[in-house]
Amino acid sequence: MRIAALIFQYSCFAFALFLCYQVGTAIYLQDYKLMDIVSDIGTILICIDLGMFLYFNKSLTALKMKVASQQPAVQVSIIENITRKLGHLGIILIICSWIVPIINS
């Protein structure tokens, strides 16, 4: 199961890098639709959030096994909080990229 999570984590980061390349190329060549760029940026943020969640989830399970009785609650790091908020922003961007064309038509 750890191997599958690791593969999925690296797949999320690889897909985010691919989408960054795709967005950069589309903007450079000026061949894009705004809502497609918004949707791709939202997907990038979600992929980064998911990859960081898998990374911290792996480290938190190791931490819970070592010192389960010493800490009453697990502290969430600042990076995990930031990526979680960015993931929520990505979801909002994707929803907006679906709703705005429906409203305009």
C-alpha positions as semicolon CSV with decimal commas, in nm:
position;residue;x (nm);y (nm);z (nm)
1;M;0,000;0,000;0,000
2;R;0,288;0,237;0,072
3;I;0,431;0,175;-0,274
4;A;0,097;0,257;-0,437
5;A;0,070;0,579;-0,233
6;L;0,424;0,676;-0,331
7;I;0,354;0,612;-0,699
8;F;0,032;0,812;-0,675
9;Q;0,213;1,095;-0,496
10;Y;0,480;1,123;-0,766
11;S;0,212;1,091;-1,036
12;C;0,030;1,389;-0,887
13;F;0,346;1,600;-0,892
14;A;0,432;1,485;-1,246
15;F;0,084;1,571;-1,371
16;A;0,107;1,913;-1,203
17;L;0,439;1,976;-1,380
18;F;0,289;1,866;-1,712
19;L;-0,004;2,104;-1,665
20;C;0,237;2,388;-1,575
21;Y;0,419;2,322;-1,902
22;Q;0,092;2,311;-2,092
23;V;-0,033;2,639;-1,940
24;G;0,302;2,808;-1,999
25;T;0,311;2,695;-2,361
26;A;-0,048;2,806;-2,423
27;I;0,018;3,150;-2,275
28;Y;0,347;3,188;-2,464
29;L;0,188;3,093;-2,796
30;Q;-0,123;3,299;-2,714
31;D;-0,342;3,006;-2,811
32;Y;-0,576;2,961;-2,516
33;K;-0,921;3,016;-2,374
34;L;-0,932;3,184;-2,036
35;M;-1,160;2,926;-1,873
36;D;-0,931;2,643;-1,988
37;I;-0,636;2,816;-1,819
38;V;-0,840;2,869;-1,502
39;S;-0,941;2,503;-1,501
40;D;-0,582;2,387;-1,555
41;I;-0,453;2,608;-1,274
42;G;-0,722;2,467;-1,044
43;T;-0,614;2,115;-1,138
44;I;-0,250;2,203;-1,069
45;L;-0,342;2,329;-0,721
46;I;-0,545;2,015;-0,647
47;C;-0,259;1,789;-0,764
48;I;-0,011;1,971;-0,541
49;D;-0,253;1,948;-0,249
50;L;-0,305;1,576;-0,301
51;G;0,068;1,507;-0,335
52;M;0,148;1,699;-0,017
53;F;-0,138;1,526;0,164
54;L;0,005;1,187;0,070
55;Y;0,351;1,297;0,184
56;F;0,231;1,425;0,521
57;N;-0,007;1,133;0,566
58;K;0,287;0,895;0,531
59;S;0,493;1,087;0,785
60;L;0,200;1,122;1,026
61;T;0,132;0,748;1,034
62;A;0,497;0,686;1,119
63;L;0,475;0,951;1,390
64;K;0,155;0,801;1,532
65;M;0,313;0,456;1,555
66;K;0,622;0,584;1,739
67;V;0,464;0,812;1,996
68;A;0,094;0,732;2,005
69;S;0,058;0,777;2,378
70;Q;0,275;1,087;2,419
71;Q;0,077;1,334;2,207
72;P;-0,298;1,377;2,250
73;A;-0,339;1,543;1,908
74;V;-0,125;1,554;1,595
75;Q;0,002;1,899;1,503
76;V;-0,065;1,999;1,144
77;S;0,226;2,175;0,978
78;I;0,202;2,517;0,815
79;I;0,284;2,377;0,471
80;E;0,000;2,128;0,495
81;N;-0,242;2,405;0,594
82;I;-0,130;2,622;0,302
83;T;-0,156;2,341;0,047
84;R;-0,499;2,247;0,184
85;K;-0,620;2,604;0,129
86;L;-0,467;2,606;-0,220
87;G;-0,647;2,279;-0,294
88;H;-0,975;2,440;-0,192
89;L;-0,893;2,735;-0,417
90;G;-0,830;2,487;-0,700
91;I;-1,172;2,331;-0,648
92;I;-1,332;2,675;-0,659
93;L;-1,143;2,762;-0,979
94;I;-1,258;2,442;-1,149
95;I;-1,619;2,500;-1,044
96;C;-1,601;2,860;-1,171
97;S;-1,456;2,744;-1,503
98;W;-1,760;2,518;-1,544
99;I;-2,025;2,765;-1,425
100;V;-1,915;3,086;-1,602
101;P;-1,959;2,946;-1,958
102;I;-2,302;2,815;-1,860
103;I;-2,406;3,156;-1,728
104;N;-2,272;3,337;-2,036
105;S;-2,459;3,118;-2,283
